[in-house]
């Protein structure tokens, strides 16, 4: 039996209860990593009337959307225009391909974080000929004004910040279950949309021409389906493409870890003792940033190769239990569950900061802290003090969910790299001749990874060296690439 999510009932029935719910409750592993926008103009509590109960139309008279407030569209348009300035590669792709309309006839149903940057991607897909219907993959992530701008532009978007659990699934269903419109492509982040279609609309799922997935959790679900022989459409694993993994995970987290911690705690890192759990790409970025500010950094690892890398980079590799009493900050980024347990939390020093940079909200055992003997005190948005009976306080950020996008933002340039990769993956799957891709999960072709990178080089005024014919022959390469074999580790 395939384990789709922690809650096995999640896909077995359509939720029927309506109304709002506590934002501290979780929906599923992938949809509650709290990809909250710090840039949103409005808070989810600014209007207690659910958007589902409002009658709204855009300036063209269309009501084929459900957002918080369509009147915020002008503000959202400004946010999108700002994002476009640092997403020149995606805009370049849009200009190069919009004449050919490579996605003409594509009906894309998407479930991603709805921010200004993803709006640039959505509008690029539309410019390339696609019809799009969109929902949010996370209840906290949506920038309401950006969703309004998309709705004003004619995109069928169903999302707002602070959705309830019922709202979350309702929005996804509104994107899929449409009279006279049937999706033939899926762009997903976390796998909730894919599995909703798989479980609720199997006939639609069988007619999908391709799935593009960008998250660890979503890719894991796809491989589960493939292994069980139940994946009846080709899927592209964007998460493990070089341009996604290296840049979104390593370089992005190298900057955003500090941004999230500084905004929430105002902590000074010089001399602080920090333990980073996991030394994958995310862990490497976090450690590099913390070390640069003078922090004393420890690393925990299960993989001897990653552990050796940490040692060679100058970090001491320890077990969490060995340093838990002395560290000032605990950061998880393993993708695993129960990395920080209640036993660890009980042994932490007063004012220890605990946060998660991994994809899902399972790494810190937050559930174990919701007991009568502990007191929760909300200090500011996404910052809680958990107080023990003896007065000890642990500072918990974003309730154990994804720190950087719950408490700050991610650099637009990095999202441009990921968005360009997603767009090319959709174009490739949609236009591939029959038989090129079977019912399996594929990595993005190396040539496309290199193309995405090349589109972003002009931003740095970077000039590539070209191989001579003799050099290319010596290396056994095509002068135009690909320049590395698939097994090459960057």
Buried (B, 14 or more C-beta within 10 A) or exposed (E): EEEBBEEEEBBEEEBEEEEBBEBEEBBBBBBBBBBBBBBBBBEBEEBEEBBBEBEBEBEEEEEBBBBBBBEBBEBBBEBBEBBBEBBBBBBBBBEEBBEEEBBEEBBBBBBBBBBBBBBBBBBBBBBBBBBBBBBBBBBBBBBBBBBBBBBBBBBBBBBBBBBBBBBBBBBBBBBBBBEEBBBBBBBBBBBBBBBBBBBBBEEBBEEBBBBBBBBBBBBBBBBBBBEEEEBEBBBBBBBEBBBBBBBBBBBBBBBBBBBBBBBBBEBEBEEBBBBBBBBBBBBBBBBBBBBEBEBBBBBBBEEEEBBEBBBEBEBEBBEBEEBBEEBBBBBBBBBBBEBBBBEBBEEBEEEBBBBBBBBBBBBBBBEBBEEEEBEEEEEEEBBBBBBBEEEBBBBBBBBBBBBBBBBBBBBBBBBBBBBBBBBBBBBBBBEBEEEEBEEEBBBBBBBBBBBBBEBBEEEEEEEEEEBEEEEBEEEEBEEEBBBBEEEEEE
